[in-house]
Amino acid sequence: MLDVRIPIGLLFTIVGFLLVGFGFWHPEKILVANTRPAFYLNLNAVWGLVMAAFGILMCGLAWKEGTPAALAHEATHGSAEGPSIEEQRKAENPDQSAPSDEQ
């Protein structure tokens, strides 16, 4: 099953980097505070960085959960969604759960 964090992360990362590029290509600075000296900020670049950071965070969380160690732990211990693979195999074949030494 596809983790929803992957497409969300990719969307925010791509749009964030596009916005950063646009902000640096067209550096229109907005007056943020009318102080002495005036404080100007390139909002496109700043919010592009925020969006890209959020997207990278989402992709990282999805990748961390999908690592081999996490999948192996889920396979042996089960998850909140249901029983582990070993428990499913035992339930399907109760007579073959343990090999016997009898011949």
C-alpha positions in Angstrom: 0.0 0.0 0.0 1.3 3.4 -0.9 2.1 5.7 2.0 0.4 9.0 1.6 3.5 10.9 2.8 5.3 10.0 -0.4 3.2 11.9 -2.9 2.6 14.7 -0.4 6.3 15.0 0.2 7.2 14.9 -3.5 4.6 17.6 -4.2 5.8 20.0 -1.6 9.4 19.4 -2.4 9.0 20.0 -6.1 6.7 23.1 -5.7 9.0 24.4 -2.9 12.1 24.2 -5.1 10.2 25.8 -8.0 9.2 28.6 -5.7 12.8 29.1 -4.5 14.0 29.2 -8.0 11.3 31.7 -9.0 12.2 33.8 -5.9 15.9 34.0 -6.8 15.2 34.5 -10.5 12.8 37.4 -9.8 14.0 38.9 -6.6 11.0 41.1 -5.7 11.4 41.9 -2.1 8.4 42.8 0.1 8.6 45.5 2.8 8.0 43.5 6.0 8.5 46.1 8.7 8.5 49.8 8.3 11.5 50.4 10.6 14.8 52.2 10.2 16.5 50.6 8.3 13.6 49.1 6.4 13.3 45.3 6.5 12.7 43.7 3.1 12.2 40.0 2.5 12.0 37.8 -0.5 8.8 35.9 0.4 8.9 33.5 -2.6 12.3 32.2 -1.6 11.5 32.0 2.1 8.2 30.1 1.6 9.8 27.9 -1.0 12.4 26.8 1.5 9.7 26.1 4.1 7.7 24.1 1.6 10.7 22.1 0.4 11.8 21.4 4.0 8.3 20.1 4.8 8.3 17.9 1.7 11.7 16.5 2.5 10.5 15.8 6.1 7.5 13.9 4.7 9.6 11.8 2.3 12.1 11.1 5.1 9.4 9.9 7.5 7.9 7.6 4.8 11.4 6.3 4.0 12.2 5.7 7.7 9.1 3.6 8.2 9.8 1.6 5.0 13.4 0.7 5.8 14.3 -3.0 5.9 14.7 -3.0 9.7 11.3 -1.5 10.2 9.7 -4.0 7.7 11.5 -6.9 9.4 10.2 -5.7 12.8 6.7 -5.5 11.5 6.9 -8.9 9.9 8.0 -10.6 13.1 6.1 -8.5 15.7 3.0 -7.4 13.7 1.6 -3.9 13.5 -1.4 -2.0 14.5 -3.1 -3.0 11.3 -3.1 -6.8 12.0 -1.2 -9.9 12.9 2.4 -10.6 11.8 3.3 -12.8 8.8 4.3 -15.6 11.1 1.0 -15.4 13.0 -0.9 -15.5 9.6 1.1 -18.6 8.5 0.4 -20.4 11.8 -3.3 -19.6 11.5 -3.4 -20.9 7.9 -1.5 -24.1 8.7 -1.9 -25.0 12.4 -0.5 -28.6 11.9 2.7 -27.4 10.2 3.6 -24.8 12.9 6.5 -26.7 14.2 8.6 -29.4 12.5 8.6 -32.7 14.2 11.6 -35.1 14.6 9.4 -38.2 14.3 10.2 -40.5 11.3 
